[in-house]
Amino acid sequence: MEQFVIKGGTSLRGEVEIGGAKNAALAILAASIMTDETVTIDNLPDVRDINVLIGAMEDIGAIVDRVDRHTVKINGSRIQRLSVDYEYIKKIRASYYLLGALLGKYKKAEVALPGGCEIGSRPIDLHIKGFKALGADVDISYGLISAKAVRLEGSHIYMDKVSVGATINVMMAAALAEGKTVIENAAKEPHVVDVANFLNSMGANIRGAGTDVIRIVGVEKLHKTEYSVIPDQIEAGTFMCAAAVTGGDVLIKNVIPKHLEATTAKLLEAGCKVEEYDDAVRVFGGGELKSTQVTTLPYPGFPTDMQPQMTVVLGIAQGTSTVTESIFENRFKYVDELSRMGANIQVEGNIAIIRGVERYTGARVCAPDLRAGAALVVAGLAADGVTVVDDIYYIQRGYENLEGKLRQLGAQIEKVSSEKEIQKFVLKVS
Ligand code: UD1
């Protein structure tokens, strides 16, 4: 089992390059099989979730050629199976994007039903509602969701809740339906827009992505394209928080500053200085951190995937902050771990009340999920002493070479896999 071991207290300084957005890339990969021609996708992050999805796609017969670490060529002309195993879905829920992609292209798909996960119950009723509205018969039995249709027909779909996954899944299927589909109360996240742009580059006719209403005119078929995935706003935001808590000065390159606005706004309120450039942001964390209030909301609100990292910032800010989690009900599990590092946080329902402490102290903690794991690393960077983060498997699902990028900024962090290596690190840094 690999772990991160961190000696905190170094101000991060320098430049870091952000990779492609994992969540955009997952949907784009799935959508790439919707044509029989070869699609090239660039700026893919080399992270576990992406590699698992590629495995699932190969398993159903897609030909995937890894051109280099961040580029693949995919050909979906020889898909033989329209059924995706539980083996993949249990590792990444996002393999359910293959449902929308396969249903759109072959009018038939079967995907193991995803369960709940570390951050709470994750229903898929809205995905199903959307597929049904397009004319598919959807059945749930034997742990599988099966969807099939003689023909998919455009429809008017109102999403009762803003859902990234349902918006993207339905958008994919509707791209190859007959006639016009309107998705109301659609998610506006940057990756929804990226997937729409990708599909349009393959010949789809999708308008309005990035607004509440997406209009799709179905086309008969899609064609080849070459596409580069947008930068990862959550990876970028994580480095912004790391700069903030360590009193650092970090230039975060290859980002779209507009996508980071909610994180930027909260860091400014917390007393940091943030400069925006065309494709970079620079975060200065030198001053005293101040308390503020944060509520997670669908984009352009504050992203739930940045909630744990921002809580770590506020945990050492002067005064009392609140963080309200309005998207997922069980996303404060990491608070117990953070308390072991000296944080003073009380969770009442979906609100964390954070009384800022002067500093974190190094401890042995477990990453409970992807973003919370990254947040514990961020806390470790600011902590007095040595922190060991266990279960970094979760972190590796979504961050490429996190430790290497942090080291480049001056952090003392190593990936280790034994007590002996931890001791060696401790000796080295003490
Ligand atoms: C995506 C992201 C995840 C992020 C989340 C919210 C991917 C692979 N994952 O997850 O990192 O935290 O968006 O920004 O892109 N809901 C329903 N019924 C449904 C679908 C969703 O009630 O059919 C609810 C969920 O329980 C949740 C809310 O809608 O409360 C938002 O979920 P959703 O946007 O769908 O999240 P995901 O797409 O699963």
Residues whose N, C-alpha, C, O or C-beta is under 5 A from the ligand:
A	BS01	UD1	N23 A94 S121 R122 P123 I124 D125 L126 H127 K161 V162 S163 V164 G165 A166 T304 D305 I327 F328
